[in-house]
Amino acid sequence: MPSKDYEHYNRLSKEDLISMIEKRDTEIKKVQKSLKHANELKKQYYEYNKFHMEEIVRLDKKIGKLKGLRD
């Protein structure tokens, strides 16, 4: 027996329930697609950040050598 929060579903027809499920499935697929895209962007920005940090370290060493601060 469903809890009081879900009793209203007993009054719906089979077609109405199927329609609701299809709507929710569509919403879930949209959210999953959005999450996948967000994860791809996250990976891309991580790689960009990693590259820039490595480049900053490389240039810092080069500047240090030119100024005579590093060997």
Buried (B, 14 or more C-beta within 10 A) or exposed (E): EEEEEEEEEEEEEEEEEEEEEEEEEEEEEEEEEEEEEEEEEEEEEEEEEEEEEEEEEEEEEEEEEEEEEEE
